[in-house]
Amino acid sequence: LNCEAGKFSETTAASTCASNCTTGKYSAATGATSVATCVECLVGKFTNANGASVCSACVGGKFSGVIGTTFCFDCAAGTYSAATGATSAAICSGLCVTGKYSTATGATGAGVCEECTAGKQLPTAGNDSEEDCVACAKGKYTPSDGMSV
C-alpha cells in the first residue's frame, strides 16, 4: 500500500507509514519515501496537525506573513477584516469608526464595534478600549451613544 498524503516511510519492508509531516508542513504526495516531500505552508496558510495533506487558509480576522506556521495572528482590537488567506496585518484595515471602539481581536466586521455612552465622545477611528471615550467638556454634551464630537 502507498503511504497516504502527509505521511512517508524512509525504510524498506515497513509495516506502516509511521512518519508524519510535522506541524507547519504538509505533503499532498501519496507513496512518499522521504521527509523532503513535506513542504512548509505558504504565507496566509497554516497547519497545526502532524501528517497534514493540506494547509488551511487563515480565516477572516486573521493573517500570517510567516511560512511554515502552525497558527494565524489575530487582527488587533479596533480593526477587522473579512478576507481569508491574508498575508499581513495590513489586511486588517477595517476600523471602528469615530464614536466606536472594540476590545475584540480577530474580528471579521464592524459588528464588534461598540458605541461610547452618551456624555462621552470619540473623535478618532480604530480605537480598542472604552477608556478611549472621553467625557464631554463643561458646557458640551452628546445626547446619544456613539457620538464622535
Disulfide bonds with the S-S distance in Angstrom:
Cys3-Cys17 1.84
Cys21-Cys38 2.07
Cys41-Cys55 1.90
Cys58-Cys72 2.01
Cys75-Cys92 2.00
Cys96-Cys113 2.08
Cys116-Cys133 1.90
